[in-house]
């Protein structure tokens, strides 16, 4: 049974609670917030919402990407692009399927109802490479709900308990596997085709462990940290040369370079790297957060 809600419905509350559940967690995505005043934007097609404001159809919009914001770059403060951080968190959200009875091959580890999600091969390879390149500087994980009813999603969203009711297996844990089975939240579950039981503890415990044993992320050196992440991403993309996303990334990387050169914003340190990171996350459907 496929969950009653879409992946996007789960992803929003999950990321929102991860962002706001800890003062140490931050999503580096508000480049224009100070000047435009928008935290999040959505292409809303729900007629009910528009009718509340006297509209029978959605208003027209503009493509921000194609607009010039030179006045913003001229007033930007180079030293305030990112707060200090010691760990990166890359998350791939997945939609779960539910089964009320355990299959025979799962019964040594899962005896009752369970959930599972499919692993996309090309996506898994990219995540594995990213985790390898960043080492102890990043936690690269999947996220999927340990619930499947629409009402459960609403309840966990309003109660701010989405994180406590989700599974978060590491990408490296699922190397060579095609599915992840679980009957409880956390980082513990079963991976096929061999139905291997894998115990991974809790998300925040893993985060704290990596923060104590961090790799090359340097405190108070945001630019070098950004460069390290961007360089890792470039290596991942280079290794995915047969993936159409790699060609899309190369195209957008040229646009980024032209954008910076045309608008003469070289003095805004780290801008190129942030744009490269966000391009990668967009194409591979990841969420990037820092601790």
ZADO-1210 file (C-alpha; in nm, 4 decimals, padded with zeros to 6 digits):
<atoms>
<atom x="00.0000" y="00.0000" z="00.0000" code="UNK" pos="1"/>
<atom x="00.1486" y="00.3335" z="-00.1065" code="UNK" pos="2"/>
<atom x="00.1282" y="00.6097" z="00.1531" code="UNK" pos="3"/>
<atom x="-00.1709" y="00.8404" z="00.1247" code="UNK" pos="4"/>
<atom x="00.0480" y="01.1488" z="00.0898" code="UNK" pos="5"/>
<atom x="00.3026" y="01.2491" z="-00.1717" code="UNK" pos="6"/>
<atom x="00.6763" y="01.2774" z="-00.1120" code="UNK" pos="7"/>
<atom x="00.6538" y="01.6563" z="-00.1347" code="UNK" pos="8"/>
<atom x="00.3874" y="01.6702" z="00.1371" code="UNK" pos="9"/>
<atom x="00.6223" y="01.4859" z="00.3731" code="UNK" pos="10"/>
<atom x="00.9381" y="01.6654" z="00.2638" code="UNK" pos="11"/>
<atom x="00.8096" y="02.0130" z="00.3547" code="UNK" pos="12"/>
<atom x="00.7245" y="01.9477" z="00.7227" code="UNK" pos="13"/>
<atom x="01.0354" y="01.7302" z="00.7654" code="UNK" pos="14"/>
<atom x="01.2785" y="01.9957" z="00.6446" code="UNK" pos="15"/>
<atom x="01.0887" y="02.2665" z="00.8304" code="UNK" pos="16"/>
<atom x="01.1224" y="02.0788" z="01.1597" code="UNK" pos="17"/>
<atom x="01.4860" y="01.9930" z="01.0943" code="UNK" pos="18"/>
<atom x="01.5583" y="02.3594" z="01.0239" code="UNK" pos="19"/>
<atom x="01.3747" y="02.4920" z="01.3291" code="UNK" pos="20"/>
<atom x="01.4122" y="02.2058" z="01.5738" code="UNK" pos="21"/>
<atom x="01.7671" y="02.3028" z="01.6647" code="UNK" pos="22"/>
<atom x="01.9447" y="02.6379" z="01.6777" code="UNK" pos="23"/>
<atom x="02.2500" y="02.4591" z="01.5368" code="UNK" pos="24"/>
<atom x="02.0792" y="02.3671" z="01.2109" code="UNK" pos="25"/>
<atom x="02.0511" y="02.6090" z="00.9218" code="UNK" pos="26"/>
<atom x="01.9459" y="02.5820" z="00.5579" code="UNK" pos="27"/>
<atom x="02.1714" y="02.8053" z="00.3462" code="UNK" pos="28"/>
<atom x="01.9186" y="02.9102" z="00.0888" code="UNK" pos="29"/>
<atom x="01.7990" y="03.2649" z="00.1600" code="UNK" pos="30"/>
<atom x="02.0203" y="03.4633" z="-00.0789" code="UNK" pos="31"/>
<atom x="01.7601" y="03.7312" z="-00.1564" code="UNK" pos="32"/>
<atom x="01.5594" y="03.7255" z="00.1678" code="UNK" pos="33"/>
<atom x="01.6867" y="04.0587" z="00.3018" code="UNK" pos="34"/>
<atom x="01.5872" y="04.2433" z="-00.0162" code="UNK" pos="35"/>
<atom x="01.2766" y="04.0581" z="-00.1363" code="UNK" pos="36"/>
<atom x="01.1333" y="03.9400" z="00.1964" code="UNK" pos="37"/>
<atom x="01.0379" y="03.5897" z="00.0827" code="UNK" pos="38"/>
<atom x="01.1217" y="03.2829" z="00.2921" code="UNK" pos="39"/>
<atom x="00.9624" y="03.0235" z="00.0660" code="UNK" pos="40"/>
<atom x="00.7839" y="03.0366" z="-00.2686" code="UNK" pos="41"/>
<atom x="00.5402" y="02.7905" z="-00.4186" code="UNK" pos="42"/>
<atom x="00.3542" y="02.7474" z="-00.7453" code="UNK" pos="43"/>
<atom x="00.0109" y="02.7240" z="-00.5842" code="UNK" pos="44"/>
<atom x="-00.2698" y="02.5989" z="-00.8074" code="UNK" pos="45"/>
<atom x="-00.5280" y="02.5418" z="-00.5336" code="UNK" pos="46"/>
<atom x="-00.8399" y="02.7302" z="-00.6453" code="UNK" pos="47"/>
<atom x="-00.9733" y="02.7531" z="-00.2888" code="UNK" pos="48"/>
<atom x="-00.6792" y="02.9651" z="-00.1751" code="UNK" pos="49"/>
<atom x="-00.7038" y="03.2038" z="-00.4692" code="UNK" pos="50"/>
<atom x="-01.0796" y="03.2477" z="-00.4233" code="UNK" pos="51"/>
<atom x="-01.0148" y="03.3634" z="-00.0676" code="UNK" pos="52"/>
<atom x="-00.8441" y="03.6646" z="-00.2260" code="UNK" pos="53"/>
<atom x="-01.1091" y="03.7238" z="-00.4906" code="UNK" pos="54"/>
<atom x="-00.9290" y="03.5461" z="-00.7736" code="UNK" pos="55"/>
<atom x="-01.0724" y="03.2752" z="-00.9976" code="UNK" pos="56"/>
<atom x="-00.7303" y="03.1631" z="-01.1183" code="UNK" pos="57"/>
<atom x="-00.3625" y="03.1985" z="-01.0123" code="UNK" pos="58"/>
<atom x="-00.1841" y="03.5258" z="-01.0757" code="UNK" pos="59"/>
<atom x="00.0899" y="03.5446" z="-01.3338" code="UNK" pos="60"/>
<atom x="00.4462" y="03.5360" z="-01.2085" code="UNK" pos="61"/>
<atom x="00.8019" y="03.6138" z="-01.3104" code="UNK" pos="62"/>
<atom x="01.1078" y="03.3976" z="-01.3551" code="UNK" pos="63"/>
<atom x="01.3438" y="03.5334" z="-01.0886" code="UNK" pos="64"/>
<atom x="01.6341" y="03.3481" z="-01.2443" code="UNK" pos="65"/>
<atom x="01.6170" y="03.5671" z="-01.5514" code="UNK" pos="66"/>
<atom x="01.6029" y="03.8964" z="-01.3634" code="UNK" pos="67"/>
<atom x="01.8920" y="04.1284" z="-01.2834" code="UNK" pos="68"/>
<atom x="01.9637" y="04.1854" z="-00.9147" code="UNK" pos="69"/>
<atom x="02.2797" y="04.3879" z="-00.9510" code="UNK" pos="70"/>
<atom x="02.1678" y="04.6299" z="-00.6790" code="UNK" pos="71"/>
<atom x="02.1610" y="04.3383" z="-00.4364" code="UNK" pos="72"/>
<atom x="02.5165" y="04.2282" z="-00.5114" code="UNK" pos="73"/>
<atom x="02.6336" y="04.5852" z="-00.4777" code="UNK" pos="74"/>
<atom x="02.5135" y="04.6027" z="-00.1168" code="UNK" pos="75"/>
<atom x="02.5950" y="04.2457" z="-00.0143" code="UNK" pos="76"/>
<atom x="02.8376" y="04.1904" z="00.2714" code="UNK" pos="77"/>
<atom x="03.1042" y="03.9374" z="00.1650" code="UNK" pos="78"/>
<atom x="03.1751" y="03.8192" z="00.5197" code="UNK" pos="79"/>
<atom x="02.8160" y="03.7261" z="00.6017" code="UNK" pos="80"/>
<atom x="02.7218" y="03.4617" z="00.3473" code="UNK" pos="81"/>
<atom x="02.7179" y="03.1683" z="00.5899" code="UNK" pos="82"/>
<atom x="02.7336" y="03.1150" z="00.9637" code="UNK" pos="83"/>
<atom x="03.0088" y="02.8923" z="01.0995" code="UNK" pos="84"/>
<atom x="02.9365" y="02.5233" z="01.0601" code="UNK" pos="85"/>
<atom x="03.1200" y="02.2010" z="01.1311" code="UNK" pos="86"/>
<atom x="02.9039" y="01.9430" z="00.9550" code="UNK" pos="87"/>
<atom x="02.6959" y="01.9163" z="00.6370" code="UNK" pos="88"/>
<atom x="02.3733" y="01.7219" z="00.6135" code="UNK" pos="89"/>
<atom x="02.2513" y="01.6084" z="00.2695" code="UNK" pos="90"/>
<atom x="01.9042" y="01.4512" z="00.2685" code="UNK" pos="91"/>
<atom x="01.7138" y="01.2601" z="00.0016" code="UNK" pos="92"/>
<atom x="01.3459" y="01.2291" z="00.0981" code="UNK" pos="93"/>
<atom x="01.1558" y="00.9202" z="-00.0163" code="UNK" pos="94"/>
<atom x="00.7907" y="00.8182" z="-00.0313" code="UNK" pos="95"/>
<atom x="00.7193" y="00.5006" z="00.1662" code="UNK" pos="96"/>
<atom x="00.5009" y="00.1990" z="00.0966" code="UNK" pos="97"/>
<atom x="00.3218" y="00.0201" z="00.3812" code="UNK" pos="98"/>
<atom x="00.2522" y="-00.3493" z="00.4342" code="UNK" pos="99"/>
<atom x="00.0394" y="-00.4858" z="00.7194" code="UNK" pos="100"/>
<atom x="00.2110" y="-00.8259" z="00.7200" code="UNK" pos="101"/>
<atom x="00.5770" y="-00.9154" z="00.7196" code="UNK" pos="102"/>
<atom x="00.7083" y="-01.1320" z="00.4366" code="UNK" pos="103"/>
<atom x="00.8920" y="-01.4541" z="00.5186" code="UNK" pos="104"/>
<atom x="01.2378" y="-01.3208" z="00.4333" code="UNK" pos="105"/>
<atom x="01.1900" y="-01.0294" z="00.6758" code="UNK" pos="106"/>
<atom x="01.0566" y="-01.2249" z="00.9746" code="UNK" pos="107"/>
<atom x="01.3916" y="-01.2838" z="01.1467" code="UNK" pos="108"/>
<atom x="01.4067" y="-00.9044" z="01.1942" code="UNK" pos="109"/>
<atom x="01.0577" y="-00.7628" z="01.1257" code="UNK" pos="110"/>
<atom x="00.7602" y="-00.9721" z="01.2346" code="UNK" pos="111"/>
<atom x="00.4675" y="-00.7372" z="01.1891" code="UNK" pos="112"/>
<atom x="00.3714" y="-00.4373" z="00.9769" code="UNK" pos="113"/>
<atom x="00.6486" y="-00.2401" z="00.8079" code="UNK" pos="114"/>
<atom x="00.7308" y="00.0297" z="00.5542" code="UNK" pos="115"/>
<atom x="00.9834" y="00.0316" z="00.2718" code="UNK" pos="116"/>
<atom x="01.1111" y="00.2568" z="-00.0054" code="UNK" pos="117"/>
<atom x="01.2834" y="00.1893" z="-00.3355" code="UNK" pos="118"/>
<atom x="01.6419" y="00.2983" z="-00.3978" code="UNK" pos="119"/>
<atom x="01.7057" y="00.4698" z="-00.7330" code="UNK" pos="120"/>
<atom x="02.0387" y="00.3362" z="-00.8703" code="UNK" pos="121"/>
<atom x="02.1790" y="00.6537" z="-01.0304" code="UNK" pos="122"/>
<atom x="02.0788" y="00.8584" z="-00.7272" code="UNK" pos="123"/>
<atom x="02.2348" y="00.6081" z="-00.4884" code="UNK" pos="124"/>
<atom x="02.5649" y="00.6152" z="-00.6777" code="UNK" pos="125"/>
<atom x="02.5775" y="00.9961" z="-00.6595" code="UNK" pos="126"/>
<atom x="02.5028" y="00.9910" z="-00.2859" code="UNK" pos="127"/>
<atom x="02.7697" y="00.7284" z="-00.2215" code="UNK" pos="128"/>
<atom x="03.0296" y="00.9318" z="-00.4101" code="UNK" pos="129"/>
<atom x="02.9308" y="01.2482" z="-00.2259" code="UNK" pos="130"/>
<atom x="02.9664" y="01.0743" z="00.1100" code="UNK" pos="131"/>
<atom x="03.3059" y="00.9350" z="00.0066" code="UNK" pos="132"/>
<atom x="03.4349" y="01.2740" z="-00.1111" code="UNK" pos="133"/>
<atom x="03.3222" y="01.4604" z="00.2028" code="UNK" pos="134"/>
<atom x="03.4064" y="01.1870" z="00.4539" code="UNK" pos="135"/>
<atom x="03.3521" y="01.2971" z="00.8142" code="UNK" pos="136"/>
<atom x="03.2494" y="01.6434" z="00.6973" code="UNK" pos="137"/>
<atom x="02.9033" y="01.5283" z="00.5870" code="UNK" pos="138"/>
<atom x="02.6190" y="01.2989" z="00.6761" code="UNK" pos="139"/>
<atom x="02.4471" y="01.1820" z="00.3561" code="UNK" pos="140"/>
<atom x="02.1150" y="01.0171" z="00.4337" code="UNK" pos="141"/>
<atom x="01.7734" y="00.9184" z="00.3082" code="UNK" pos="142"/>
<atom x="01.4562" y="01.0191" z="00.4925" code="UNK" pos="143"/>
<atom x="01.1224" y="00.8415" z="00.4814" code="UNK" pos="144"/>
<atom x="00.8177" y="00.8459" z="00.7124" code="UNK" pos="145"/>
<atom x="00.7375" y="00.5685" z="00.9593" code="UNK" pos="146"/>
<atom x="00.3690" y="00.6391" z="00.8953" code="UNK" pos="147"/>
<atom x="00.1522" y="00.6392" z="00.5849" code="UNK" pos="148"/>
<atom x="-00.1905" y="00.7893" z="00.6635" code="UNK" pos="149"/>
<atom x="-00.2713" y="01.1443" z="00.5606" code="UNK" pos="150"/>
<atom x="-00.4069" y="01.2216" z="00.9083" code="UNK" pos="151"/>
<atom x="-00.0801" y="01.0996" z="01.0631" code="UNK" pos="152"/>
<atom x="00.1095" y="01.3472" z="00.8484" code="UNK" pos="153"/>
<atom x="-00.1180" y="01.6303" z="00.9626" code="UNK" pos="154"/>
<atom x="-00.0840" y="01.5243" z="01.3281" code="UNK" pos="155"/>
<atom x="00.2955" y="01.4921" z="01.3174" code="UNK" pos="156"/>
<atom x="00.3204" y="01.8242" z="01.1360" code="UNK" pos="157"/>
<atom x="00.1119" y="02.0112" z="01.3947" code="UNK" pos="158"/>
<atom x="00.2786" y="01.8287" z="01.6859" code="UNK" pos="159"/>
<atom x="00.6270" y="01.8798" z="01.5354" code="UNK" pos="160"/>
<atom x="00.7016" y="01.5072" z="01.5594" code="UNK" pos="161"/>
<atom x="00.7869" y="01.4268" z="01.1955" code="UNK" pos="162"/>
<atom x="01.1573" y="01.3754" z="01.2747" code="UNK" pos="163"/>
<atom x="01.0874" y="01.1372" z="01.5632" code="UNK" pos="164"/>
<atom x="00.8683" y="00.9306" z="01.3308" code="UNK" pos="165"/>
<atom x="01.0985" y="00.8975" z="01.0306" code="UNK" pos="166"/>
<atom x="01.3757" y="00.6645" z="00.9202" code="UNK" pos="167"/>
<atom x="01.7193" y="00.8044" z="00.8204" code="UNK" pos="168"/>
<atom x="01.9490" y="00.5362" z="00.6723" code="UNK" pos="169"/>
<atom x="02.2916" y="00.6487" z="00.5537" code="UNK" pos="170"/>
<atom x="02.3611" y="00.6307" z="00.1810" code="UNK" pos="171"/>
<atom x="02.6700" y="00.4177" z="00.2429" code="UNK" pos="172"/>
<atom x="02.4573" y="00.1735" z="00.4441" code="UNK" pos="173"/>
<atom x="02.2483" y="00.1018" z="00.1347" code="UNK" pos="174"/>
<atom x="02.5391" y="00.0428" z="-00.1029" code="UNK" pos="175"/>
<atom x="02.4506" y="-00.2520" z="-00.3275" code="UNK" pos="176"/>
<atom x="02.0889" y="-00.2643" z="-00.2099" code="UNK" pos="177"/>
<atom x="01.7625" y="-00.1831" z="-00.3844" code="UNK" pos="178"/>
<atom x="01.5141" y="-00.1422" z="-00.0966" code="UNK" pos="179"/>
<atom x="01.5079" y="-00.0316" z="00.2667" code="UNK" pos="180"/>
<atom x="01.2608" y="-00.2009" z="00.5041" code="UNK" pos="181"/>
<atom x="01.1822" y="-00.0654" z="00.8516" code="UNK" pos="182"/>
<atom x="00.9190" y="-00.1041" z="01.1225" code="UNK" pos="183"/>
<atom x="01.0234" y="00.1842" z="01.3466" code="UNK" pos="184"/>
<atom x="01.1841" y="00.5300" z="01.3250" code="UNK" pos="185"/>
<atom x="01.5584" y="00.5872" z="01.3436" code="UNK" pos="186"/>
<atom x="01.8424" y="00.4481" z="01.1347" code="UNK" pos="187"/>
<atom x="01.7774" y="00.0771" z="01.1859" code="UNK" pos="188"/>
<atom x="01.6188" y="-00.1494" z="00.9262" code="UNK" pos="189"/>
<atom x="01.6672" y="-00.4251" z="00.6707" code="UNK" pos="190"/>
<atom x="01.8188" y="-00.3894" z="00.3225" code="UNK" pos="191"/>
<atom x="01.7661" y="-00.6304" z="00.0354" code="UNK" pos="192"/>
<atom x="01.8463" y="-00.8268" z="-00.1809" code="UNK" pos="193"/>
<atom x="02.0066" y="-01.0201" z="00.1059" code="UNK" pos="194"/>
<atom x="01.7661" y="-00.8845" z="00.3717" code="UNK" pos="195"/>
<atom x="02.0573" y="-00.7724" z="00.5836" code="UNK" pos="196"/>
<atom x="01.9718" y="-00.6247" z="00.9242" code="UNK" pos="197"/>
<atom x="02.1489" y="-00.2915" z="00.9721" code="UNK" pos="198"/>
<atom x="02.1495" y="-00.0983" z="01.2971" code="UNK" pos="199"/>
<atom x="02.2371" y="00.2692" z="01.2762" code="UNK" pos="200"/>
<atom x="02.1227" y="00.4351" z="01.5978" code="UNK" pos="201"/>
<atom x="01.9479" y="00.7741" z="01.5995" code="UNK" pos="202"/>
<atom x="01.9916" y="01.0686" z="01.3639" code="UNK" pos="203"/>
<atom x="02.0964" y="01.3297" z="01.6202" code="UNK" pos="204"/>
<atom x="02.3392" y="01.0860" z="01.7872" code="UNK" pos="205"/>
<atom x="02.5085" y="01.0343" z="01.4518" code="UNK" pos="206"/>
<atom x="02.5217" y="01.4082" z="01.3951" code="UNK" pos="207"/>
<atom x="02.6833" y="01.4700" z="01.7339" code="UNK" pos="208"/>
<atom x="02.9333" y="01.1887" z="01.6758" code="UNK" pos="209"/>
<atom x="03.0428" y="01.3344" z="01.3431" code="UNK" pos="210"/>
<atom x="03.0657" y="01.6828" z="01.4877" code="UNK" pos="211"/>
<atom x="03.3132" y="01.5532" z="01.7460" code="UNK" pos="212"/>
<atom x="03.5126" y="01.3614" z="01.4859" code="UNK" pos="213"/>
<atom x="03.4881" y="01.6084" z="01.2000" code="UNK" pos="214"/>
<atom x="03.7221" y="01.6003" z="00.9057" code="UNK" pos="215"/>
<atom x="03.8532" y="01.9073" z="00.7255" code="UNK" pos="216"/>
<atom x="03.5733" y="02.1550" z="00.7875" code="UNK" pos="217"/>
<atom x="03.7467" y="02.4525" z="00.9490" code="UNK" pos="218"/>
<atom x="03.5813" y="02.6655" z="01.2137" code="UNK" pos="219"/>
<atom x="03.5612" y="03.0352" z="01.1196" code="UNK" pos="220"/>
<atom x="03.6663" y="02.9676" z="00.7591" code="UNK" pos="221"/>
<atom x="03.3387" y="02.9608" z="00.5701" code="UNK" pos="222"/>
<atom x="03.4892" y="03.0185" z="00.2252" code="UNK" pos="223"/>
<atom x="03.7297" y="02.7232" z="00.2378" code="UNK" pos="224"/>
<atom x="03.4501" y="02.5053" z="00.3696" code="UNK" pos="225"/>
<atom x="03.2273" y="02.6051" z="00.0779" code="UNK" pos="226"/>
<atom x="03.5113" y="02.5393" z="-00.1652" code="UNK" pos="227"/>
<atom x="03.5626" y="02.1927" z="-00.0193" code="UNK" pos="228"/>
<atom x="03.1953" y="02.1051" z="-00.0625" code="UNK" pos="229"/>
<atom x="03.1803" y="02.2483" z="-00.4159" code="UNK" pos="230"/>
<atom x="03.4979" y="02.0619" z="-00.5184" code="UNK" pos="231"/>
<atom x="03.3508" y="01.7382" z="-00.3847" code="UNK" pos="232"/>
<atom x="03.0353" y="01.7980" z="-00.5856" code="UNK" pos="233"/>
<atom x="03.2335" y="01.8671" z="-00.9034" code="UNK" pos="234"/>
<atom x="03.4096" y="01.5310" z="-00.8590" code="UNK" pos="235"/>
<atom x="03.0759" y="01.3554" z="-00.8045" code="UNK" pos="236"/>
<atom x="02.9306" y="01.5114" z="-01.1193" code="UNK" pos="237"/>
<atom x="03.2434" y="01.4226" z="-01.3173" code="UNK" pos="238"/>
<atom x="03.1964" y="01.0604" z="-01.2130" code="UNK" pos="239"/>
<atom x="02.8338" y="01.0730" z="-01.3337" code="UNK" pos="240"/>
<atom x="02.9248" y="01.1780" z="-01.6879" code="UNK" pos="241"/>
<atom x="02.6718" y="00.9374" z="-01.8454" code="UNK" pos="242"/>
<atom x="02.3873" y="01.0787" z="-01.6364" code="UNK" pos="243"/>
<atom x="02.1777" y="01.3474" z="-01.8081" code="UNK" pos="244"/>
<atom x="02.1919" y="01.5468" z="-01.4830" code="UNK" pos="245"/>
<atom x="02.5658" y="01.5836" z="-01.5277" code="UNK" pos="246"/>
<atom x="02.5166" y="01.7611" z="-01.8609" code="UNK" pos="247"/>
<atom x="02.2499" y="01.9794" z="-01.7009" code="UNK" pos="248"/>
<atom x="02.4912" y="02.0647" z="-01.4222" code="UNK" pos="249"/>
<atom x="02.7652" y="02.1538" z="-01.6717" code="UNK" pos="250"/>
<atom x="02.5251" y="02.3806" z="-01.8583" code="UNK" pos="251"/>
<atom x="02.4125" y="02.5535" z="-01.5387" code="UNK" pos="252"/>
<atom x="02.7710" y="02.5812" z="-01.4179" code="UNK" pos="253"/>
<atom x="02.8504" y="02.7817" z="-01.7324" code="UNK" pos="254"/>
<atom x="02.5492" y="03.0037" z="-01.6589" code="UNK" pos="255"/>
<atom x="02.6763" y="03.0583" z="-01.3046" code="UNK" pos="256"/>
<atom x="03.0184" y="03.1634" z="-01.4333" code="UNK" pos="257"/>
<atom x="02.8652" y="03.3988" z="-01.6910" code="UNK" pos="258"/>
<atom x="02.6292" y="03.5414" z="-01.4292" code="UNK" pos="259"/>
<atom x="02.9172" y="03.6270" z="-01.1960" code="UNK" pos="260"/>
<atom x="03.1334" y="03.7738" z="-01.4720" code="UNK" pos="261"/>
<atom x="02.8542" y="03.9851" z="-01.6266" code="UNK" pos="262"/>
<atom x="02.7450" y="04.1301" z="-01.2955" code="UNK" pos="263"/>
<atom x="03.0985" y="04.1749" z="-01.1620" code="UNK" pos="264"/>
<atom x="03.0262" y="04.0131" z="-00.8267" code="UNK" pos="265"/>
<atom x="03.3604" y="03.8384" z="-00.7808" code="UNK" pos="266"/>
<atom x="03.4008" y="04.0230" z="-00.4506" code="UNK" pos="267"/>
<atom x="03.1101" y="03.8302" z="-00.2985" code="UNK" pos="268"/>
<atom x="03.3218" y="03.5397" z="-00.1814" code="UNK" pos="269"/>
<atom x="03.1670" y="03.1969" z="-00.1889" code="UNK" pos="270"/>
<atom x="02.8831" y="03.2928" z="-00.4242" code="UNK" pos="271"/>
<atom x="02.9976" y="03.0628" z="-00.7055" code="UNK" pos="272"/>
<atom x="03.0305" y="02.7703" z="-00.4655" code="UNK" pos="273"/>
<atom x="02.6879" y="02.8254" z="-00.3098" code="UNK" pos="274"/>
<atom x="02.5272" y="02.8357" z="-00.6536" code="UNK" pos="275"/>
<atom x="02.7078" y="02.5165" z="-00.7562" code="UNK" pos="276"/>
<atom x="02.5941" y="02.3394" z="-00.4387" code="UNK" pos="277"/>
<atom x="02.2336" y="02.4473" z="-00.4867" code="UNK" pos="278"/>
<atom x="02.2408" y="02.3446" z="-00.8533" code="UNK" pos="279"/>
<atom x="02.3608" y="01.9973" z="-00.7574" code="UNK" pos="280"/>
<atom x="02.0955" y="01.9681" z="-00.4855" code="UNK" pos="281"/>
<atom x="01.8235" y="02.0767" z="-00.7270" code="UNK" pos="282"/>
<atom x="01.9205" y="01.8313" z="-00.9995" code="UNK" pos="283"/>
<atom x="01.9710" y="01.5354" z="-00.7660" code="UNK" pos="284"/>
<atom x="01.6720" y="01.6340" z="-00.5469" code="UNK" pos="285"/>
<atom x="01.8677" y="01.6783" z="-00.2262" code="UNK" pos="286"/>
<atom x="01.8314" y="01.9104" z="00.0707" code="UNK" pos="287"/>
<atom x="02.1484" y="02.0687" z="00.2116" code="UNK" pos="288"/>
<atom x="02.1665" y="02.1778" z="00.5749" code="UNK" pos="289"/>
<atom x="02.4569" y="02.2671" z="00.8009" code="UNK" pos="290"/>
<atom x="02.5384" y="02.2207" z="01.1679" code="UNK" pos="291"/>
</atoms>
